[in-house]
């Protein structure tokens, strides 16, 4: 991490860096190439502020000085920090190498299968016998599931998504990609209707919880826990083994943690 000092400032997401005569905030950072950041400059005691959408190496003024967007580090889509540097008098901003100036998490390369209109979404919910959660339902409408372009994972999680093991959609003609097929083959007799199977990686099941206490959270159940009867006692025990730690507090947060398997995670 680059430390903050008068000529190099590190701004974390959802924080404001107060430097006395001015303050800085980062309204957003986009890790997709070309990497951009939205820098907000404000002045204490004034209602004035300026917002700058910058690519790496681009400059912006603070008072009589000029600064430039020097780098970024991403822990995931929701946790990141950006670095800005002050230019000396007459100094020209350097060419910033994106391959070294941007570190950490890299966004997953996911190819949507298409879209689902409201009628098809309602037909899916009727066939499942239960409603889908908000952000997952919206995502499914926009994508009809997604296919990884290369192996993807959530760092530290015990599963990998491959092009042939996608996040499922409505594809009755392709059973391996189909939510209703996964419902029949993997959920029924193994889990209650509190859960929806949203992917079938080789290591087990990727699940979305549909009910309280934490609707919309993503969990994982390994293959070796799927054997056995579907009695209420076994189902309840199996559901207590679903791993949610580190997978995200919502479906959107889960998507924001997915990254290529070979991406650096530090």
C-alpha positions in Angstrom: 0.0 0.0 0.0 1.2 3.5 -0.9 1.2 5.7 2.3 -0.5 9.0 2.4 1.8 12.1 2.7 1.5 15.6 1.3 2.6 14.5 -2.3 1.0 11.0 -2.4 -2.5 10.5 -1.2 -4.4 7.2 -0.8 -8.2 7.4 -0.8 -10.3 4.5 0.3 -13.8 3.9 -0.9 -16.6 5.3 1.2 -14.2 7.6 3.1 -13.2 11.3 2.8 -9.5 12.3 3.2 -9.3 15.7 4.9 -6.1 17.6 4.2 -7.0 20.8 5.9 -7.3 23.2 3.0 -9.1 20.6 0.9 -10.6 17.1 1.2 -10.7 14.2 -1.3 -13.2 11.4 -1.9 -13.3 8.7 -4.5 -16.9 8.4 -5.8 -16.1 5.2 -7.7 -13.4 3.1 -9.3 -13.9 0.9 -12.3 -11.4 -2.0 -12.6 -12.2 -2.9 -16.1 -9.8 -1.7 -18.7 -9.2 1.2 -19.1 -9.3 1.6 -15.4 -11.0 4.8 -14.2 -11.7 6.6 -10.9 -14.0 9.4 -10.0 -12.2 11.9 -7.7 -14.2 14.5 -5.8 -12.4 17.6 -4.5 -14.1 19.7 -1.8 -13.0 22.8 0.2 -13.9 23.2 3.9 -16.3 26.1 4.6 -17.4 26.1 1.0 -20.3 24.5 -0.8 -18.1 24.2 -3.9 -16.8 20.8 -5.1 -15.5 19.4 -8.3 -15.7 15.9 -9.7 -13.2 14.4 -12.1 -13.6 11.1 -14.0 -10.0 10.1 -14.7 -8.0 7.4 -16.5 -4.6 6.5 -15.1 -2.2 9.3 -15.6 -4.8 12.0 -16.2 -4.5 15.2 -14.1 -6.9 17.4 -12.1 -6.4 20.7 -10.2 -6.5 21.3 -6.5 -6.0 25.0 -5.9 -2.8 26.1 -7.7 -1.5 22.5 -7.9 -2.1 19.7 -10.3 -2.4 16.0 -9.3 -2.7 12.8 -11.3 -4.4 9.5 -10.9 -1.5 7.2 -10.2 -2.9 3.8 -9.3 -5.5 1.6 -7.7 -5.7 -1.5 -5.5 -8.9 -3.7 -5.5 -9.8 -6.2 -2.8 -13.0 -6.9 -4.6 -15.7 -4.8 -6.4 -16.8 -3.2 -3.2 -13.5 -2.6 -1.4 -10.7 -0.6 -3.1 -8.4 2.4 -2.8 -7.0 4.8 -5.3 -3.7 6.7 -5.2 -3.1 10.2 -6.5 0.2 12.1 -6.7 1.0 15.8 -6.8 3.0 17.2 -9.8 6.0 19.5 -9.1 6.2 22.9 -10.8 6.6 22.3 -14.5 6.5 18.5 -14.1 4.8 16.5 -16.8 2.6 13.6 -15.6 4.3 10.2 -16.3 2.9 7.5 -18.5 1.3 5.1 -16.0 1.6 1.4 -16.8 -1.8 -0.1 -16.0 -0.3 -3.6 -15.6 1.7 -2.5 -12.6 -0.3 0.5 -11.3 -3.5 -1.6 -10.8 -3.2 -4.5 -8.3 -5.3 -7.0 -6.5 -8.7 -8.3 -7.5 -9.6 -8.5 -11.2 -13.2 -8.6 -12.4 -14.6 -11.9 -13.8 -15.1 -12.2 -17.5 -18.7 -13.4 -17.8 -20.8 -13.8 -21.0 -24.5 -13.3 -20.5 -26.8 -15.8 -22.3 -29.4 -13.2 -23.1 -32.4 -11.8 -21.3 -35.7 -13.0 -19.7 -38.8 -10.9 -20.0 -41.3 -10.7 -17.1 -43.6 -13.4 -18.5 -40.7 -15.9 -18.6 -39.6 -14.9 -15.1 -43.1 -15.5 -13.7 -43.3 -18.8 -15.5 -39.9 -19.8 -13.9 -41.2 -18.8 -10.5 -44.4 -20.7 -11.0 -42.5 -23.8 -12.0 -40.2 -23.5 -9.0 -43.1 -22.9 -6.7 -41.5 -19.8 -5.0 -40.4 -16.3 -5.8 -36.9 -15.2 -6.5 -35.1 -12.5 -4.5 -34.7 -8.9 -5.7 -31.2 -8.5 -7.0 -30.9 -12.0 -8.2 -34.2 -11.7 -10.1 -33.1 -8.5 -11.7 -29.7 -10.0 -12.7 -31.5 -13.0 -14.2 -33.8 -10.8 -16.2 -30.7 -9.0 -17.6 -28.5 -12.0 -18.3 -30.5 -15.3 -18.3 -27.4 -16.7 -16.5 -23.7 -16.2 -17.5 -21.0 -18.3 -18.9 -17.4 -17.8 -17.5 -15.0 -17.0 -20.3 -12.2 -18.6 -18.3 -12.1 -20.4 -14.9 -13.5 -18.2 -12.1 -13.6 -18.4 -8.3 -14.1 -16.4 -5.2 -10.6 -16.3 -3.5 -10.5 -18.9 -0.7 -13.7 -20.6 -1.8 -13.6 -24.4 -2.5 -15.2 -24.3 -6.0 -14.5 -23.1 -9.5 -16.9 -22.0 -12.3 -15.9 -23.1 -15.8 -17.3 -22.3 -19.2 -19.2 -25.6 -19.0 -20.2 -25.0 -15.4 -22.0 -21.6 -15.6 -24.3 -19.6 -13.4 -27.6 -21.1 -14.5 -30.5 -19.6 -16.4 -33.6 -20.8 -18.2 -32.3 -23.2 -20.9 -34.6 -26.2 -21.2 -32.8 -27.2 -24.4 -29.4 -27.3 -22.5 -30.1 -29.2 -19.2 -26.6 -28.5 -17.8 -27.3 -24.8 -18.0 -30.9 -24.9 -16.8 -32.3 -23.8 -13.4 -35.3 -26.1 -13.5 -33.1 -29.1 -14.3 -30.8 -28.3 -11.4 -33.9 -28.0 -9.2 -35.1 -31.4 -10.1 -31.8 -33.2 -10.1 -30.0 -31.5 -7.2 -32.3 -29.6 -4.9 -35.4 -32.0 -4.6 -34.7 -34.6 -1.9 -31.6 -32.9 -0.7 -32.5 -29.4 0.4 -35.6 -27.5 1.3 -37.3 -24.9 -0.8 -35.4 -22.3 1.2 -32.6 -22.8 -1.3 -32.2 -22.5 -5.1 -29.3 -24.2 -7.0 -27.8 -21.5 -9.1 -24.7 -23.4 -10.3 -23.3 -26.9 -10.3 -19.5 -26.7 -10.1 -17.6 -30.0 -10.0 -17.0 -29.6 -6.3 -20.6 -29.3 -5.2 -23.6 -26.9 -5.4 -23.7 -23.2 -5.4 -26.9 -22.1 -3.6 -29.0 -18.9 -3.2 -31.0 -18.6 0.0 -34.5 -17.3 -0.8 -35.9 -17.0 2.7 -35.2 -15.4 6.1 -33.0 -14.9 8.0 -30.6 -13.9 5.1 -32.4 -13.9 1.8 -30.2 -13.3 -1.2 -27.0 -14.7 0.3 -24.9 -17.2 -1.6 -23.7 -20.5 -0.1 -21.8 -23.6 -1.1 -22.5 -27.3 -0.3 -19.7 -29.8 -1.2 -20.5 -33.0 -3.0 -19.6 -35.3 -0.1 -22.6 -33.9 1.9 -25.2 -34.6 -0.8 -25.4 -38.4 -0.2 -28.0 -39.7 2.2 -31.8 -39.7 2.6 -34.0 -36.7 2.2 -35.6 -36.9 5.7 -36.4 -33.6 7.5 -33.6 -34.3 10.0 -31.0 -35.0 7.3 -32.1 -32.0 5.2 -31.9 -29.7 8.3 -28.4 -31.1 9.1 -27.3 -30.7 5.5 -28.5 -27.1 5.4 -26.5 -26.2 8.5 -23.4 -27.3 6.6 -23.9 -24.7 3.8 -20.8 -22.5 3.7 -21.5 -18.8 3.3 -18.4 -17.2 4.8 -16.5 -15.1 2.3 -19.0 -15.5 -0.5 -20.7 -12.2 -0.1 -23.6 -10.7 1.9 -25.8 -10.5 -1.2 -25.9 -12.0 -4.7 -24.5 -8.7 -6.1 -21.7 -8.8 -3.6 -20.9 -12.4 -4.6 -20.6 -11.3 -8.3 -18.3 -8.6 -7.1 -16.0 -11.2 -5.6 -15.7 -13.5 -8.6 -12.3 -13.2 -10.3 -10.3 -15.3 -12.8 -8.7 -18.3 -11.1 -5.2 -17.1 -12.1 -5.7 -13.5 -10.9 -3.6 -12.2 -8.0 -5.5 -11.9 -4.7 -3.2 -10.0 -2.5 
